[in-house]
């Protein structure tokens, strides 16, 4: 897949969760690996972009991927506090890094795991209130999106 995309001038973006040692880091089996797949991190071409998702805590694994030579985006979902902290972390990483590391911290990509209509209705406050997924009432991608981008907007001040 990587080689095909590179041949046509595109780049591969992949989720980073299976490339983190869940036992050593304490991150666990959902946002990291318990089956040793984290070892593959050294086999992946360095022009792949890592999508580093953490939804409940702002684990700072973007630094790990950047130190491995990858460009990385941090991906919040439905919980605003970690998402806003991830914005601040990305700014901190860029500001405190060496010239070699700075360009590896690409920014934030908000994730959503719902039909577009559910996200858009929630974002604009129209229609019935629906969680993104059954049992996922703790927060919403649309509120996280608003809070994350409000924080980004405030960075220019």
Backbone as CSV, one residue per row, in Angstrom:
resi,resn,N_x,N_y,N_z,CA_x,CA_y,CA_z,C_x,C_y,C_z
1,UNK,0.831,-1.173,0.000,0.000,0.000,0.000,0.886,1.251,0.000
2,UNK,1.863,1.290,0.906,2.769,2.440,0.982,3.432,2.703,-0.358
3,UNK,3.984,1.669,-0.965,4.718,1.844,-2.222,3.803,2.323,-3.345
4,UNK,2.605,1.760,-3.423,1.652,2.195,-4.444,1.328,3.677,-4.262
5,UNK,1.019,4.097,-3.056,0.690,5.499,-2.811,1.872,6.410,-3.129
6,UNK,3.077,5.988,-2.764,4.267,6.794,-3.054,4.464,6.948,-4.569
7,UNK,4.192,5.890,-5.325,4.345,5.949,-6.787,3.405,6.949,-7.427
8,UNK,2.246,7.180,-6.824,1.290,8.123,-7.413,1.289,9.471,-6.679
9,UNK,2.350,9.709,-5.901,2.513,10.994,-5.249,1.632,11.214,-4.030
10,UNK,1.236,10.158,-3.385,0.406,10.250,-2.187,1.187,9.677,-1.011
11,UNK,0.661,9.892,0.198,1.326,9.334,1.365,0.345,8.531,2.208
12,UNK,0.891,7.571,2.899,0.107,6.696,3.754,0.034,7.293,5.156
13,UNK,-1.175,7.343,5.715,-1.407,7.729,7.102,-1.976,6.498,7.808
14,UNK,-1.431,6.165,8.969,-1.901,4.988,9.705,-2.141,5.337,11.169
15,UNK,-3.013,4.544,11.809,-3.221,4.677,13.247,-1.975,4.186,13.968
16,UNK,-1.618,4.844,15.060,-0.402,4.499,15.786,-0.585,3.576,16.970
17,UNK,-1.820,3.259,17.335,-2.055,2.517,18.575,-1.339,1.175,18.637
18,UNK,-1.291,0.444,17.558,-0.656,-0.874,17.591,0.867,-0.777,17.597
19,UNK,1.412,0.440,17.525,2.860,0.652,17.498,3.394,1.144,18.843
20,UNK,2.556,1.082,19.872,2.926,1.501,21.221,2.873,0.268,22.121
21,UNK,3.878,0.077,22.936,3.911,-1.043,23.877,2.983,-0.720,25.049
22,UNK,1.825,-1.344,25.055,0.804,-1.061,26.059,1.182,-1.477,27.460
23,UNK,1.989,-2.517,27.591,2.378,-2.992,28.918,3.444,-2.072,29.523
24,UNK,4.487,-1.803,28.772,5.580,-0.980,29.290,5.126,0.427,29.610
25,UNK,4.283,1.003,28.756,3.825,2.385,28.941,2.679,2.508,29.933
26,UNK,1.952,1.407,30.172,0.772,1.459,31.016,-0.445,2.008,30.293
27,UNK,-0.324,2.245,28.994,-1.435,2.796,28.219,-2.540,1.762,28.030
28,UNK,-2.178,0.493,28.044,-3.189,-0.554,27.986,-3.376,-1.165,26.622
29,UNK,-4.355,-2.060,26.542,-4.543,-2.848,25.323,-5.443,-2.194,24.289
30,UNK,-6.161,-1.126,24.633,-7.046,-0.502,23.661,-6.321,0.563,22.846
31,UNK,-5.537,1.398,23.535,-4.850,2.485,22.843,-3.386,2.152,22.574
32,UNK,-3.013,0.906,22.818,-1.663,0.430,22.580,-1.733,-1.081,22.366
33,UNK,-0.581,-1.720,22.282,-0.529,-3.136,21.935,-0.105,-4.001,23.114
34,UNK,-0.778,-5.126,23.264,-0.365,-6.159,24.210,0.160,-7.400,23.476
35,UNK,0.152,-7.376,22.151,0.535,-8.585,21.412,1.862,-8.441,20.667
36,UNK,2.681,-7.494,21.098,4.017,-7.262,20.542,4.038,-6.644,19.150
37,UNK,2.908,-6.181,18.651,2.916,-5.535,17.331,3.670,-4.208,17.355
38,UNK,3.910,-3.658,18.555,4.643,-2.399,18.654,6.046,-2.505,18.050
39,UNK,6.585,-3.699,17.976,7.924,-3.900,17.403,7.981,-3.504,15.923
40,UNK,6.849,-3.494,15.253,6.808,-3.157,13.825,7.134,-1.688,13.560
41,UNK,7.144,-0.858,14.594,7.398,0.571,14.402,8.716,0.807,13.667
42,UNK,9.687,-0.043,13.859,10.990,0.130,13.217,11.046,-0.442,11.801
43,UNK,9.960,-1.034,11.343,9.903,-1.590,9.987,9.144,-0.694,9.010
44,UNK,8.531,0.342,9.512,7.654,1.194,8.701,8.465,2.319,8.081
45,UNK,8.251,2.588,6.785,8.968,3.703,6.155,8.687,5.024,6.880
46,UNK,9.700,5.851,6.998,9.598,7.080,7.790,8.750,8.156,7.131
47,UNK,8.332,7.958,5.881,7.452,8.958,5.261,5.978,8.670,5.519
48,UNK,5.685,7.637,6.298,4.321,7.357,6.735,3.968,8.345,7.856
49,UNK,2.762,8.880,7.836,2.291,9.776,8.895,1.532,8.939,9.922
50,UNK,1.880,9.130,11.188,1.237,8.384,12.271,0.096,9.223,12.850
51,UNK,-1.081,8.629,12.915,-2.256,9.241,13.541,-2.335,8.675,14.960
52,UNK,-1.927,9.494,15.906,-1.743,9.085,17.289,-2.993,9.431,18.083
53,UNK,-3.887,8.469,18.277,-5.170,8.747,18.939,-5.125,8.367,20.412
54,UNK,-5.632,9.285,21.210,-5.869,9.044,22.632,-7.118,9.833,22.981
55,UNK,-8.128,9.143,23.448,-9.442,9.757,23.611,-9.782,10.129,25.043
56,UNK,-9.218,9.462,26.018,-9.592,9.703,27.414,-8.516,10.450,28.197
57,UNK,-7.253,10.300,27.786,-6.127,10.987,28.435,-5.240,11.557,27.326
58,UNK,-4.559,12.660,27.601,-3.668,13.203,26.580,-2.266,12.578,26.646
59,UNK,-2.187,11.272,26.470,-0.881,10.597,26.496,0.023,11.216,25.437
60,UNK,1.255,11.483,25.799,2.154,12.251,24.940,3.023,11.359,24.062
61,UNK,2.409,10.413,23.411,3.148,9.482,22.562,3.527,10.081,21.205
62,UNK,3.021,11.259,20.883,3.461,11.915,19.646,4.976,12.118,19.663
63,UNK,5.525,12.387,20.830,6.972,12.570,20.956,7.695,11.280,20.587
64,UNK,7.174,10.172,21.044,7.770,8.868,20.717,7.835,8.670,19.206
65,UNK,6.714,8.901,18.522,6.699,8.705,17.072,7.628,9.682,16.366
66,UNK,7.647,10.923,16.808,8.543,11.915,16.204,10.001,11.511,16.410
67,UNK,10.315,10.992,17.583,11.692,10.555,17.851,12.071,9.336,17.022
68,UNK,11.080,8.575,16.611,11.325,7.440,15.729,11.496,7.884,14.273
69,UNK,11.274,9.189,14.006,11.477,9.718,12.658,10.216,9.954,11.868
70,UNK,9.053,9.767,12.481,7.781,9.933,11.779,7.226,11.341,11.954
71,UNK,6.437,11.784,10.998,5.566,12.931,11.191,4.315,12.388,11.879
72,UNK,3.732,13.198,12.753,2.643,12.688,13.579,1.558,13.747,13.751
73,UNK,0.307,13.283,13.751,-0.835,14.107,14.126,-1.459,13.464,15.360
74,UNK,-1.932,14.306,16.268,-2.627,13.812,17.443,-4.123,13.878,17.179
75,UNK,-4.840,12.831,17.575,-6.243,12.674,17.193,-7.161,12.517,18.407
76,UNK,-7.788,13.608,18.855,-8.814,13.485,19.895,-10.145,13.034,19.295
77,UNK,-11.110,12.729,20.178,-12.427,12.318,19.690,-13.524,13.081,20.400
78,UNK,-14.007,12.560,21.504,-15.264,13.054,22.069,-15.118,13.731,23.429
79,UNK,-13.910,13.800,23.947,-13.712,14.337,25.280,-12.865,15.599,25.172
80,UNK,-13.461,16.729,25.478,-12.829,18.024,25.232,-11.549,18.247,26.020
81,UNK,-11.528,17.895,27.293,-10.350,18.202,28.116,-9.088,17.578,27.536
82,UNK,-9.061,16.291,27.211,-7.847,15.760,26.594,-7.562,16.398,25.231
83,UNK,-8.606,16.686,24.456,-8.399,17.298,23.147,-7.734,18.652,23.238
84,UNK,-8.198,19.481,24.166,-7.602,20.807,24.361,-6.169,20.659,24.874
85,UNK,-5.941,19.732,25.788,-4.583,19.482,26.287,-3.670,19.018,25.154
86,UNK,-4.208,18.238,24.215,-3.403,17.771,23.088,-3.005,18.924,22.176
87,UNK,-3.866,19.915,22.027,-3.489,21.113,21.273,-2.311,21.786,21.969
88,UNK,-2.432,22.003,23.264,-1.352,22.639,24.018,-0.064,21.819,23.948
89,UNK,-0.196,20.496,24.016,0.982,19.633,23.912,1.658,19.791,22.552
90,UNK,0.872,19.800,21.487,1.453,19.917,20.147,2.218,21.233,20.010
91,UNK,1.661,22.311,20.542,2.354,23.607,20.518,3.646,23.518,21.326
92,UNK,3.558,22.920,22.509,4.746,22.758,23.360,5.812,21.924,22.655
93,UNK,5.411,20.836,22.019,6.380,19.983,21.318,7.099,20.776,20.228
94,UNK,6.333,21.523,19.446,6.949,22.320,18.376,7.882,23.376,18.942
95,UNK,7.439,24.083,19.968,8.218,25.190,20.516,9.477,24.745,21.233
96,UNK,9.476,23.546,21.777,10.617,23.104,22.581,11.490,22.072,21.878
97,UNK,11.249,21.847,20.589,11.988,20.820,19.861,13.168,21.391,19.093
98,UNK,14.041,20.507,18.713,15.164,20.868,17.846,14.638,21.152,16.435
99,UNK,15.422,21.833,15.622,14.983,22.082,14.242,14.655,20.796,13.471
100,UNK,15.302,19.706,13.815,15.031,18.430,13.145,13.667,17.866,13.529
101,UNK,13.266,18.112,14.763,12.017,17.536,15.260,10.790,18.396,14.958
102,UNK,10.914,19.708,14.940,9.758,20.613,14.782,8.820,20.217,13.649
103,UNK,9.322,19.937,12.449,8.388,19.655,11.348,7.679,18.303,11.449
104,UNK,8.046,17.501,12.409,7.393,16.196,12.573,6.065,16.294,13.316
105,UNK,5.853,17.390,14.035,4.610,17.578,14.777,3.637,18.350,13.894
106,UNK,2.784,17.609,13.180,1.924,18.211,12.158,0.695,18.911,12.721
107,UNK,0.199,18.502,13.873,-0.983,19.150,14.425,-2.024,18.164,14.904
108,UNK,-3.285,18.579,14.779,-4.426,17.853,15.329,-5.365,17.426,14.207
109,UNK,-5.876,16.209,14.298,-6.941,15.723,13.415,-8.062,15.223,14.318
110,UNK,-9.173,15.914,14.323,-10.334,15.497,15.128,-10.957,14.267,14.482
111,UNK,-11.245,13.254,15.280,-11.904,12.064,14.755,-13.386,12.095,15.102
112,UNK,-14.153,11.389,14.329,-15.567,11.198,14.619,-15.933,9.788,14.170
113,UNK,-16.762,9.156,14.922,-17.141,7.768,14.641,-18.664,7.669,14.546
114,UNK,-19.222,8.501,13.711,-20.673,8.516,13.538,-20.980,8.848,12.093
115,UNK,-22.222,8.633,11.684,-22.631,9.143,10.378,-22.478,10.668,10.341
116,UNK,-22.176,11.193,9.195,-21.987,12.636,9.044,-23.175,13.410,9.579
117,UNK,-24.385,12.937,9.302,-25.584,13.657,9.739,-25.640,13.768,11.265
118,UNK,-25.223,12.729,11.981,-25.231,12.774,13.442,-24.253,13.841,13.926
119,UNK,-23.055,13.850,13.348,-22.065,14.862,13.736,-22.570,16.265,13.416
120,UNK,-23.047,16.480,12.216,-23.481,17.819,11.800,-24.693,18.291,12.606
121,UNK,-25.645,17.404,12.866,-26.796,17.786,13.692,-26.347,18.167,15.100
122,UNK,-25.418,17.395,15.664,-24.896,17.730,16.978,-24.124,19.035,16.959
123,UNK,-23.311,19.236,15.940,-22.512,20.457,15.821,-23.398,21.696,15.758
124,UNK,-24.445,21.620,14.958,-25.336,22.770,14.792,-26.495,22.791,15.790
125,UNK,-26.588,21.764,16.645,-27.634,21.734,17.659,-29.027,21.546,17.100
126,UNK,-29.132,20.772,16.032,-30.445,20.513,15.442,-30.766,19.031,15.540
127,UNK,-32.027,18.720,15.500,-32.450,17.328,15.542,-32.326,16.734,16.929
128,UNK,-32.686,15.462,17.057,-32.621,14.813,18.368,-31.174,14.615,18.798
129,UNK,-30.955,14.665,20.098,-29.622,14.403,20.636,-29.339,12.914,20.503
130,UNK,-28.297,12.579,19.767,-27.905,11.188,19.598,-26.445,11.037,19.978
131,UNK,-26.105,10.023,20.764,-24.682,9.759,20.975,-24.078,9.251,19.671
132,UNK,-22.794,9.392,19.546,-22.145,8.921,18.326,-22.271,7.414,18.171
133,UNK,-22.166,6.710,19.277,-22.348,5.267,19.267,-23.135,4.909,20.518
134,UNK,-23.888,3.851,20.453,-24.672,3.427,21.622,-23.743,3.272,22.825
135,UNK,-24.150,3.812,23.948,-23.359,3.714,25.158,-22.222,4.726,25.247
136,UNK,-22.159,5.653,24.304,-21.048,6.601,24.256,-21.500,8.008,24.634
137,UNK,-22.256,8.149,25.666,-22.841,9.435,26.029,-21.892,10.358,26.785
138,UNK,-20.652,9.948,27.052,-19.745,10.746,27.883,-19.386,12.091,27.281
139,UNK,-19.430,12.223,26.016,-19.063,13.468,25.353,-19.453,13.360,23.896
140,UNK,-19.081,14.356,23.138,-19.412,14.296,21.722,-18.262,14.831,20.898
141,UNK,-18.091,14.261,19.733,-17.047,14.725,18.821,-17.283,16.169,18.440
142,UNK,-18.555,16.557,18.302,-18.807,17.945,17.886,-18.420,18.932,18.971
143,UNK,-18.658,18.597,20.238,-18.241,19.522,21.296,-16.727,19.534,21.428
144,UNK,-16.112,18.376,21.319,-14.655,18.308,21.358,-14.074,19.126,20.205
145,UNK,-14.644,18.978,19.017,-14.201,19.737,17.845,-14.277,21.236,18.122
146,UNK,-15.417,21.685,18.649,-15.587,23.117,18.953,-14.547,23.584,19.966
147,UNK,-14.353,22.816,21.026,-13.420,23.218,22.074,-11.972,23.194,21.586
148,UNK,-11.627,22.176,20.812,-10.276,22.083,20.260,-9.997,23.272,19.335
149,UNK,-10.928,23.563,18.452,-10.679,24.648,17.507,-10.808,26.030,18.146
150,UNK,-11.572,26.145,19.220,-11.578,27.394,19.980,-10.196,27.608,20.590
151,UNK,-9.601,26.532,21.106,-8.247,26.633,21.676,-7.234,26.984,20.590
152,UNK,-7.348,26.353,19.426,-6.432,26.663,18.325,-6.580,28.125,17.914
153,UNK,-7.818,28.569,17.812,-8.079,29.958,17.442,-7.472,30.918,18.455
154,UNK,-7.488,30.553,19.720,-6.936,31.394,20.767,-5.426,31.460,20.790
155,UNK,-4.771,30.576,20.065,-3.306,30.559,20.053,-2.724,31.796,19.385
156,UNK,-3.487,32.407,18.479,-2.993,33.578,17.766,-3.012,34.834,18.615
157,UNK,-3.628,34.804,19.766,-3.746,36.003,20.623,-2.550,36.152,21.547
